[in-house]
Amino acid sequence: MDTQLQYWSKQFQPWAWNVGVIIFAIGLGYIIKLIITAILRFYKNQNDYSLFKSIITHLGKPLNIFVPLLVLNFMQPLLELNKIYLAPLDRMIGILLVISFASLLINSIRIFEDYVYHQYDLKKDDNLKERKIRTQLLFIRKVIIIIIVLITLSIILLSFNNVRRIGAGLLTGVGISSIIIGFAAQKSLSNFLAGFQIAFTQPIRIDDVLVVEGEWGRIEDITLTYVVLNIWDQRRLILPITYFIEKPFQNWTRTTSELLGTVFLYMDYSIPVDKLREELTRILNTTPLWDKRVGILQVTDAREQTIELRALVSARNSSQAFDLRCYVRENLIKYINEQMPQSLPQKRYQNKELDDIKPDH
């Protein structure tokens, strides 16, 4: 086989032979990649999640580069090149292989992430476990990607002899350098450690409902240095990750997504509270927003001219709790206007002059 290859290599000009080998290697690699993806496509499920579909989605593009480069690396001894040119080409192919392999590893993490997301769906009403796992996975994924990138850069740099010599020289001053870098990166290091603390102690999680700096919203993303809060009006509040270690905030979904909501009404003293309590029960039974845990009406305050009524209702999550409060408030006001308008707040005036007139005997 080697003899035949040597024979054919002598029949062509060296540059033509080299171009042919390169084209053949890249073409063969691409064909192998197409065969792999064709097999995966045959087994993938078009309608729902499947492992094969995830592999095609995330590894398709990296394989377009990695497989042809790998084949070219195996066929490199067939090239008719001078040693002067062969060494740089070998190093370039090696560097590209390392980069493409790192890309494969990073996208492989995405495949595992898809599997976890499929197993732990956030669309459940009570998704505490799902949010916990996703938060940890999100942070771990970013840490692993950083490690892969750093190792890739190290391998590429260490492939150059000059860089190796420089690195050996730098090791002698590593003590002083580490002190300087420690002071310079103190803030970044504290953010990184805060990210670890949040990932595993979890005062906040992905999709948690928070009230921070007077704003209500859901956690959209947690990075190694900051947290993105998706506010109810579609604004984004960006906060440093250390904020959630150092400052107080409200977490409405810390242990469960279930929530209580209140509706306050201010009525005249003459309002029949029992009838209004019956109407509240009827209203709650007409809407799927109510989770049937709590639905009560109480007189919580008595003021000079009005009494304060509080309707306490429960819902499966904060969004449904807000909608339920609006629904109850609207229908209670409608009922009062139609059935007992005399119970709306009133102001009473008394004529003192008439009170002073004594009746004749």
N, C-alpha and C positions, 0 to 999 in steps of 0.2 A: 504493500500500500504506500509506504513512504517512498519507494523507488518510483512508482507511478507519479506521485505528486512532484517529485524532483524532476521527472521527465517533462511533465506538463509545464512546470515553472520555467524550464529552459526554453520552451517554445514561444514564450511571450517576453516582451520588454518588462523589466522589473516593475516600472510604475504601473503598467497595465495589469500585471499579475496581482500587485498589491491592491489596486482599486477593485479588481474582481473578487479577491478574497474578502475585502471589507464589505462589499455589496452583498456577497453570498452569505457572510456571517450575519449581517443585519437582517437580510431577508429571511434566513432560516430561523433566527431568533423571533422575528415577528410572526412567522408561521406557527412556531411552537406556542407563542402567546395566544394566537387565535384559536388553536386547538384546545388550550386550557380553558379559555373563556367560553368556547362553544360547549364544552362538557358541563361547565358550571351553569350556563344558561339553560341547558336541557333539564337540569334538576331544580331550577329556581321556581318559586311560586309567584306568579304575577300579581295575585290579589292581596296576599298577606305577607307578613315577615317571613323570610327564609334566610338561612345562613349563606346559601349560595348567592342569593341576590345581594346580600350585604358585601360579600367578597368581591363580586363583579363591580359594585358601585365604588368601593374604596380602593381596590387594588388594580383596577383596570388600567388607569393612566400610569402608575408607577411601573407596572409590568411591561408597558410599552418601551420603557427605557432599560429596565434591569435585564430582561431576558436577552435582547439583542447584544447588550454590552457583555453579558456573561458568555454568550456564544463566541463573540469576537475575542474575548480574553482567552478562551480555549484554542481558538484558531490562530492566535498571534504568532506561534512558532512557524507558521507557514509563510509569513511575510518575508519578502526578500529585501531586508533593510540593513543598512550599515549600523553597527553598534552605537554610533553617535546619535542616530535618530531613534533607534529601537528603545533605548533607556527612557527618553522623555515620553515616547508613546506609551510604554508600559506603565509609567507613573501616571500619565493622564487617564488611561483606562482604569487603573486602580482607584484613582480619586473619584472618578465618575461612578464606579461600582460601589464605593463606600457611600457616596451621597445617595444613590438610588436605593441601596439597601436600607439606609436610615429612613428614607421616605416610605419604604415598604413596612418597616417596623412601626412608624408613626401611624400609618393608615391601618395597620393590623389592630392597633389599640381602638380605632374607630369601630372595627368589626365587633370587638368585645363589648364596646359601649352600646352598639345597636342591640346586641343580645340582652344586655342588662335592661335597657330602656323598654324592650319588648316584654320582658318578664315583670318589670315594675312600672306599670303605666300610671302616669300622674292624673289621668282623667277620673279616677275614683273619687267618691265624695270624701272619704276619710283616707287620705294618701300620706299619712305620717311616715310609714315605713319606706314608701317609695321616695319621698323627698329626702329622707335621711341617707339612703343608699346613693341616690343621685348626687347629693352634695359631696360625699366622700369620693365618689368615682370621678367627679369633675376636677377636684383638687389633685387627686392622685394622677390622673391623666396628664395634667399640665406639668406636674413635677417630673413624670417619666419622660415627657417630650423634651423638657429642658435637659435632662440627663443624657438622652440620646443625642441631642444637638451638640452638647459639650464634648461627649466622647467622639462624635464624628469629626468635629473640628480638631480635637487632639490627635486623632489618627492621621488626619490630612497634614497637619503641621509637622508631626513627628516623622513623616515620610521624607522630609527635607533634612539633609545633614546639617546645614547651617542652623536650622531651628533647634536641632538637638544640642548643638554646641552652646547656643545661647541659653537654652533651658538648663543645661548643666551649670552654667555660670550663674544663672539666677538662683539656683538652689542654695548657693552660699549666703545669699542675702535674704533668704526667705523669712527669717525671724523678724528683721526690721520691716520688711515689706508687709508681712501679715498684720503687724500693729497699725501701720499706716492705712492699709486697706480696711482693717476693722473699724477705725474711726470714720473713714470716708463712707463706708457702707452700713453704718449703724442703723440708719432709718430703714434702708431696704431690708436689712436682716431682721429688724423688728417686725416689718410687714410680713416677711416670709414665715417667721415663727408664729405670728398671729394667725396666718392662714392655716398652719398646721393645727393650732389650737381650735380654730373654728371648725375645721374639717372633722375633728374627732370628738370634741365636746359638744359641738353643734348648738350654740345659742341661736344661730340662724341656719336656714336651709334653703335650697332652691325652691321657689314657689311659695315661700312663707309670706304671710301678710303682716306688714310692719307699719307702725306709725313712727316716723323718724323726722325730726326737725319740723314737726307740725304737718307732715305730709303722709298721706295714706297710699300704700302701694304694695306691689309684690316683688320679691327678689327675682330678677331676671338672669343675673349672671354673678358668679363669684370667681374672681381671678386671684392671682397670687398677691396682688397689691391693692385692689379696690373691689367694691361691691356696686352693682348696678341695680337701682330700685326703679321699677316701672310704675310710675305714679298713675292714678286712676284716669287722669286726663291725657295720658300718653306722653307726658314729659318723662325724662330720665334724670334721676338724682344719683350722682356719682359720689360715693363716700369712701375714704380710705379704710382698708380692712381693719386697721387698729381701732377705728371708731367703735366697733361693736365689742371690743374688749374693754375700752376705757370709759365709755359713756352709756347712760341708761337709754333704753328705747322700749317701745311696746311691740311684743310679738303675739299676734292674735292666733297663731296656729302652732304654738310651741309644743303642746302635747296632743292636741286634737284640732280638727278644722271646725268642729261644732261651735256655735256661738249664740249668745243671747242678744236680742235687740230690744230697745225700748222706744215707746211712743208716748209722748206727754201731751195731755190735753188740759186746758184750763176752762172749767165750766162753772155755771152758776150753782149755788147751793141747792137749788130745787131739782137738779137732775136726778132721775131714778137710776142709780148706779147698777142695780140688779138687772134691769132691762138692757143697759149698755153692755154689761158683762155677758149676757146671753147673746147679744149681737156679735160681740167679739168672737165667741166660740163658733158661731155660724160662719163668720167671715173666714176664720182660719181653716175650717173644714172645706172651704170651696177652693183652696189654692194648694198646689203641690209644693210651694215654697216652704210650707210649715212642716217640720219633721215630727210633730205630735209629742214633743217632750214637755214643753212649757208653753202655756197660753193663759195668762191670768191678767185681771184688771184690778188695781188697788187704788185707794185714795191715799196718796203719799204726802199731801200737805194741805193745810187750810189757811188761806190768806184773807185779807180784809174783805175783798169783794168776790173772790173765786176760790174754788178748790182745785187741787192738782190731781189729775188722774194719770196713772202710769200703766200702760199696757206692756207686759213683759212677754216676749215671744221668742221662740227658738228656731234655728235653721241649721242646715248641714254645713254651711261655710259662710264666710264673711260676705261674699257677693250676694248670695241668696238672702242673708240676713238683712242687708240694705234694701233689697227689692221688697222683702216682706214688710219691713217697717213702712216703706212708702205706700204699699198696698193697704195695710191696716189703717194707716193715718187717713188716707183718701176715703176709704169706705166708712170709717167711723164718723168722719165729718159729714159725709153725704147722708148717713142715717140720722144724725142729730139735726141737720137742717130740714129733713123731710118729716121726721116723726116727733121731734121734741124741740122745735125752734125756741120755745120759751126758756129752755135750759142753757141757751148761749149766754156768755157773760153779759151782765146788765149793771147799770149804775142806778142806784136808788137815791132820790132826793127827798128830804123831809122839811116841811115848812114849820119853822120854829114858832112863828107868830100864831099860827092856828093851834099849835100845841099849848101855847100859853093861855088861850081863851078858855076859861072855865065854863062848864055848862051851867045854865040857870036852873035853880031849884024852885 
